């Protein structure tokens, strides 16, 4: 049985790369396992350019996440866009 939840995280004014933030989250989740199946997650990212549409940025991040998921199922990781 599979259950998927999706979460959106908006990082405003962040100047550091997002990858270390995701790695810290992954480690914290692994340190505090709850009973049940292991927690896995896929990540997609996008940057909202000045004057850009928030909806388009969310769409781009969503598409990147699904590309990552598809690549992971084939045994390889696809970098998020």
Residue, then its C-alpha position, 0 to 999 in steps of 0.5 A: x500500500x502506498x500513501x503519498x502526501x505533497x507539501x510545498x515549502x516556500x523559502x523567501x530571501x534564502x541565499x544558500x542553495x536548497x540542496x543542503x536544506x533538503x539533506x538536513x531534513x532527510x537526516x532529521x527524518x531518519x533520526x526520528x523514525x516512527x513505527x511503520x514504513x520508512x519515509x521517502x521523499x522526492x524534491x522538485x525546485x523552482x525559482x520565482x523570478x522577479x515579476x514571475x508568476x507564483x503559479x508557474x513556479x509551483x508548476x515547474x517545481x511539481x514537474x521537476x518532482x515528478x521527473x525525479x520520481x520517475x528517474x528514481x523508480x528506474x534506479x537513477x536520480x534525476x536532478x530537480x530543475 
